[in-house]
C-alpha cells in the first residue's frame, strides 16, 4: 500500500469545437491523442513511464473498438501499456482521474494517464430492432446523442426538463440565469483575449479543403450573440426559463492529465503541478441531478475539513446555469471564485471530457491567479455528482 502524495504532473485539453464545427472531422480518440501528446510533452516524462491509461467516453457508438486504447496508440504510447474506457456520463473524465488516484494509492500503478474525450458531432443514429429484421409497419431511428447521453434512462425525459423543473421549484428566474450565462461568455472571451488559457490548451490541426488549419481556441464563445441572449425562446417548456444560451453547448473536445505518486515523479526528476488531495461522490434521485453537486462538494470539504474561505477557486460545470447557481447558493460560494475563465455555457460541454477538463482549467486558473487550493465538481445524469480537490505545488 502506497502512502505517497498523489500528484498531477500535467493537465491539458483541446479547444472545444461547436456542434458540426471546426473539430467535427476529428474522431474522439484523435482528439484525446492531441491532449495526451501535449500532457506528456509538458510533463517531460518518457512515454514508457506510463503504467496505464483511463479515459472517459460517453458516446462510443461508431467510434470503433476501445476508444481509450485507440487514443493511447494515436498518442504515441507503446503497445504494452493498457487502456480502459470509462462511462460515468458527464463525470467520466473526473471518474477516470479518481480511479487513477485510487489505483496509485493501492499500489496498482505509479503513473497513470487519465482524461476523457467526446465528438458529439459524430454521434450516430441507432436502429433498434434492426438486427431481428423489420416486418410490417414503420421502424424507428434513435439519436445516440440523446438516447445514451442526454436523456434519463428510466423516463426518457431530457436532462434539461429536470433542470427546468428544479429552476421552477427553487425560483431561479430567466434574468438571473441569463445574467450568469452572459458573465460566463464574457469571462471566456476575456480569458482567451488575455492568453490565460494557453497554459491548458493543446491546439488541434485539422485538414480542410483549404489545407491544414490550427484550431487553438474554443469555438462557441466567439459565435455567441450577447445582444440576443435575452430574446431566445425557452427550450424545455413553452413558458420555461432555460434556453440554448443559459445551458451548455453540445461540443467536441478532449482532455488528459498525468497522475502519479510523488515518489515516481521524483524518480523521473519531474515537477508536479498540483497535489490531488481527495475526491467525493454524491447520489440522489435522477430527477435531482442538478442539486447533487452541493452534496459532492460538501462531502469533500467535510473530508478535508475545509470551509469555502479555505478554497481559492471552484470549477463547477455549467451543464445548465441553474446547476452552478444552485451550488453557489447551497454552499455560499461567491461568484468571483467560480469558473473565472467561463464555463460550459460559453465553451461547451463535450460530455466524456468535461470532468477532466475542469480539473485542467482549475489548475491553470490557480496558476494564473496565484491561488493555492481548488475544487472541481459537476453534476451527472442518474442523479449523481463528483468532486475533486487539488492544491497547487510551489
C-alpha positions in Angstrom: 0.0 0.0 0.0 1.4 3.4 -1.1 1.3 6.4 1.3 2.9 8.8 -1.1 1.2 12.0 -2.0 -0.8 11.7 -5.3 0.2 14.5 -7.7 -0.9 15.7 -11.1 2.2 16.2 -13.3 0.4 17.9 -16.2 -3.1 18.7 -17.4 -4.0 19.6 -21.0 -7.2 19.9 -23.0 -8.1 20.6 -26.6 -10.1 23.6 -27.7 -13.8 22.8 -27.8 -15.5 22.8 -31.2 -19.2 23.6 -31.6 -21.6 21.0 -33.0 -20.6 20.2 -36.6 -18.0 22.9 -36.2 -14.2 23.2 -36.6 -13.4 19.8 -34.9 -16.3 17.8 -36.5 -14.0 15.8 -38.8 -11.8 14.7 -35.9 -12.7 11.5 -34.0 -12.9 11.4 -30.3 -9.8 9.2 -29.9 -7.9 11.5 -32.3 -8.8 14.5 -30.1 -7.7 12.6 -27.0 -4.4 11.8 -28.7 -3.7 15.5 -29.1 -4.3 16.1 -25.4 -2.2 13.0 -24.4 0.7 14.2 -26.5 0.5 17.7 -25.0 0.3 16.4 -21.4 3.3 14.1 -22.0 5.4 16.8 -23.5 4.5 19.2 -20.6 5.4 16.5 -18.0 8.8 15.7 -19.6 8.2 12.1 -18.9 9.4 9.4 -21.3 6.3 7.7 -22.9 7.2 4.3 -21.4 6.9 5.7 -17.9 3.1 5.4 -18.1 1.6 2.4 -16.4 -2.0 2.6 -17.8 -4.5 4.9 -19.5 -8.1 5.6 -18.3 -10.3 7.7 -20.5 -14.0 8.6 -20.4 -16.2 8.3 -23.5 -20.0 8.6 -23.2 -21.0 8.1 -26.8 -18.8 5.2 -28.1 -21.2 4.0 -30.8 -19.5 4.3 -34.2 -16.2 5.3 -32.6 -14.8 1.7 -33.1 -13.5 -0.7 -30.6 -11.8 0.5 -27.4 -11.7 4.4 -27.7 -9.2 4.7 -24.9 -6.9 2.1 -26.5 -7.2 4.0 -29.8 -6.3 7.3 -28.1 -3.3 5.8 -26.4 -1.9 4.4 -29.6 -2.7 7.6 -31.6 -0.9 9.5 -28.8 2.3 7.5 -29.3 2.1 5.3 -26.2 3.9 1.9 -26.5 1.7 -1.1 -27.2 2.5 -2.8 -23.9 0.6 0.0 -21.9 -3.0 -0.9 -21.3 -6.0 1.3 -21.6 -9.6 1.3 -20.3 -12.6 3.3 -21.5 -14.9 4.6 -18.7 -18.5 5.8 -18.9 -19.9 7.7 -16.0 -21.8 10.1 -18.2 -20.7 13.7 -17.6 -18.4 12.6 -14.8 -16.4 10.2 -16.9 -13.3 12.3 -17.2 -13.3 13.1 -13.5 -14.0 9.4 -12.5 -11.0 8.4 -14.6 -8.9 10.8 -12.5 -10.4 9.5 -9.3 -9.7 5.9 -10.3 -6.1 6.9 -11.2 -5.7 8.3 -7.7 -7.1 5.1 -6.1 -5.0 2.7 -8.3 -1.9 4.6 -7.3 -2.9 4.7 -3.7 -3.5 0.9 -3.8 -0.1 0.3 -5.4 -1.5 -1.0 -8.7 0.3 1.7 -10.7 2.7 4.6 -10.3 2.0 6.9 -13.2 -1.4 6.9 -15.0 -2.9 8.9 -17.8 -6.4 9.9 -17.1 -8.9 12.0 -19.0 -11.9 12.0 -21.4 -13.0 12.5 -24.9 -16.1 13.2 -26.9 -17.0 14.0 -30.5 -20.7 14.8 -30.1 -20.8 15.9 -33.7 -20.1 12.3 -34.8 -22.7 10.6 -32.6 -24.6 8.3 -34.9 -28.3 7.4 -35.1 -29.4 3.9 -34.0 -31.8 1.4 -35.5 -33.5 -0.5 -32.6 -34.8 -4.0 -33.6 -32.9 -3.8 -36.9 -30.9 -7.0 -36.0 -34.1 -9.0 -35.8 -35.4 -7.5 -39.0 -38.3 -5.2 -39.7 -41.6 -6.7 -40.5 -44.8 -4.7 -41.0 -45.1 -1.1 -40.2 -42.7 1.8 -39.5 -39.3 1.4 -38.0 -37.7 3.9 -35.5 -34.5 5.9 -35.6 -32.8 6.8 -32.2 -30.3 9.6 -31.8 -27.3 8.1 -29.9 -26.5 11.6 -28.6 -29.9 11.9 -26.9 -30.7 8.2 -26.2 -27.4 7.4 -24.4 -26.2 10.8 -23.5 -28.8 13.5 -22.7 -32.0 11.5 -21.7 -32.8 10.0 -18.4 -32.8 6.2 -18.7 -35.9 5.5 -16.7 -38.3 8.1 -18.1 -36.8 9.2 -21.4 -37.0 12.8 -20.3 -34.2 15.1 -21.3 -31.9 16.3 -18.6 -33.0 19.9 -19.4 -36.5 19.0 -18.4 -35.4 18.1 -14.9 -33.3 21.3 -14.8 -36.3 23.4 -15.7 -38.3 21.6 -13.1 -35.8 22.4 -10.4 -35.4 26.0 -11.6 -39.2 26.4 -11.3 -39.4 24.8 -7.9 -36.5 26.8 -6.5 -37.4 30.1 -8.1 -34.5 30.7 -10.4 -35.8 33.2 -13.0 -34.8 33.8 -16.5 -32.9 37.1 -15.8 -30.6 35.5 -13.2 -29.8 32.6 -15.5 -29.2 34.8 -18.5 -27.0 37.1 -16.4 -24.9 34.1 -15.4 -24.6 32.9 -19.0 -23.6 36.3 -20.2 -21.0 36.6 -17.5 -19.7 33.1 -18.5 -19.3 34.2 -22.1 -17.6 37.5 -21.2 -15.2 35.7 -18.9 -14.3 33.1 -21.6 -13.7 35.7 -24.2 -11.6 37.8 -21.8 -9.6 34.7 -20.8 -8.9 33.9 -24.5 -8.0 37.5 -25.2 -5.5 37.8 -22.4 -3.9 34.4 -23.2 -4.9 32.9 -19.8 -6.0 29.6 -21.4 -2.7 29.0 -23.2 -1.4 27.0 -20.2 -4.1 24.4 -20.5 -4.7 24.4 -24.3 -3.4 21.8 -26.8 -4.2 23.1 -30.3 -5.6 20.7 -32.9 -4.5 20.6 -36.5 -7.4 19.8 -38.8 -7.4 19.2 -42.6 -9.9 21.3 -44.5 -10.4 22.0 -48.2 -8.1 25.0 -47.8 -5.4 22.8 -46.3 -4.2 22.5 -42.7 -5.9 24.7 -40.1 -4.8 25.1 -36.5 -7.7 25.3 -34.0 -6.3 26.9 -30.9 -9.3 28.5 -29.1 -12.8 27.4 -28.1 -15.2 28.0 -30.9 -18.5 28.7 -29.2 -17.7 31.9 -27.2 -17.0 33.7 -30.5 -20.2 32.6 -32.2 -22.5 33.8 -29.4 -24.5 37.0 -29.8 -24.7 38.6 -26.4 -27.3 41.1 -27.5 -29.7 38.2 -28.5 -29.4 36.0 -25.4 -32.4 37.6 -23.5 -34.6 37.2 -26.6 -34.1 33.4 -27.1 -37.0 31.1 -26.8 -37.1 28.6 -23.9 -36.1 25.0 -24.9 -37.8 22.6 -22.4 -41.2 24.3 -21.6 -43.2 26.8 -23.6 -43.1 29.1 -20.6 -39.7 28.0 -19.3 -36.6 29.9 -18.4 -33.8 27.6 -19.7 -32.6 28.5 -23.2 -29.8 27.4 -25.5 -27.7 30.2 -24.1 -28.1 29.5 -20.3 -27.4 25.8 -20.9 -24.2 24.2 -22.1 -23.4 23.9 -25.7 -23.1 20.5 -27.5 -19.4 20.3 -28.3 -16.4 18.3 -29.3 -13.2 18.0 -27.2 -10.8 16.0 -25.1 -8.6 16.4 -22.0 -5.7 14.5 -20.4 -4.0 14.5 -17.1 -0.9 12.6 -15.8 -1.5 11.4 -12.3 1.5 10.0 -10.3 2.8 9.1 -6.9 5.3 11.7 -5.7 8.0 9.1 -5.4 7.5 8.2 -9.1 7.7 11.8 -10.1 10.9 12.3 -8.1 12.3 9.1 -9.6 12.0 10.7 -13.1 13.1 14.1 -11.9 9.8 15.8 -13.0 7.9 18.6 -11.1 4.3 18.2 -10.0 1.8 20.8 -10.9 -0.6 20.1 -8.1 -1.3 17.6 -5.3 -4.6 15.7 -5.6 -6.0 15.9 -2.0 -9.2 13.9 -2.2 -12.5 13.2 -4.1 -16.1 12.5 -3.2 -19.3 11.2 -4.9 -22.9 12.0 -4.0 -26.0 10.5 -5.4 -29.8 11.1 -5.2 -32.9 10.6 -7.3 -32.1 11.0 -11.1 -34.5 14.0 -11.3 -32.4 15.8 -8.7 -29.0 15.6 -10.5 -28.9 19.4 -10.7 -28.5 19.7 -6.9 -26.2 16.7 -6.4 -23.0 18.8 -6.7 -24.0 20.5 -3.5 -23.7 17.1 -1.8 -20.5 16.1 -3.5 -18.6 19.3 -2.9 -20.0 19.5 0.7 -18.8 15.9 1.4 -15.4 16.7 0.0 -15.0 19.9 2.1 -16.0 17.9 5.2 -13.5 15.2 4.4 -10.7 17.8 4.1 -12.0 20.0 7.0 -12.2 22.9 4.6 -14.6 25.9 4.5 -15.4 27.9 1.4 -12.9 30.5 2.7 -10.2 27.9 2.5 -10.7 27.4 -1.2 -9.3 29.9 -3.7 -11.2 28.8 -6.8 -14.0 26.4 -7.8 -14.8 24.9 -11.2 -18.5 23.8 -11.1 -19.6 22.6 -14.5 -22.3 24.7 -16.2 -24.3 21.9 -17.6 -27.1 24.5 -17.1 -26.6 27.8 -15.5 -29.0 26.8 -12.7 -26.8 23.9 -11.7 -23.9 26.2 -10.9 -26.2 28.8 -9.3 -27.7 26.1 -7.1 -24.2 25.0 -5.9 -23.1 28.6 -5.3 -26.3 29.3 -3.3 -26.3 26.0 -1.5 -22.7 26.3 -0.3 -22.5 30.1 -0.1 -19.7 30.4 -2.7 -19.2 33.8 -4.2 -19.4 34.1 -8.0 -15.9 35.7 -8.1 -14.5 32.3 -7.0 -16.4 30.2 -9.6 -15.5 29.5 -13.2 -13.3 32.6 -13.6 -12.4 31.7 -17.2 -16.0 31.0 -18.1 -17.7 27.6 -18.2 -19.8 25.2 -20.3 -22.5 27.9 -21.1 -19.7 29.6 -23.0 -17.2 27.0 -24.0 -19.3 23.9 -24.4 -19.7 20.5 -22.7 -18.2 17.5 -24.6 -19.7 15.1 -22.1 -16.9 12.5 -21.8 -14.2 15.1 -21.4 -15.7 17.8 -19.2 -14.9 16.1 -15.8 -11.2 16.1 -16.5 -11.3 19.4 -18.5 -12.5 21.3 -15.5 -9.6 19.9 -13.4 -7.1 21.1 -16.1 -8.8 24.5 -16.1 -8.8 24.7 -12.3 -5.1 24.0 -12.1 -4.3 26.6 -14.8 -6.6 29.2 -13.2 -4.9 28.7 -9.8 -1.5 29.2 -11.5 -2.6 32.3 -13.4 -4.2 33.9 -10.3 -1.6 32.9 -7.8 -4.1 30.7 -5.9 -3.3 27.6 -4.0 -6.4 25.4 -3.3 -9.2 24.5 -5.7 -12.2 22.2 -6.0 -13.8 21.0 -9.2 -17.3 19.4 -9.3 -20.0 18.5 -11.7 -23.5 17.0 -12.0 -24.0 13.6 -13.6 -27.1 12.0 -15.2 -28.8 9.5 -13.0 -28.8 11.8 -10.0 -25.1 11.8 -9.3 -22.2 14.2 -8.8 -18.5 14.1 -8.2 -15.9 16.5 -6.8 -12.2 16.6 -6.6 -9.7 18.8 -4.6 -6.3 20.0 -5.6 -3.6 22.1 -4.1 -1.0 23.8 -6.3 2.6 22.9 -5.8 5.2 25.6 -5.2 
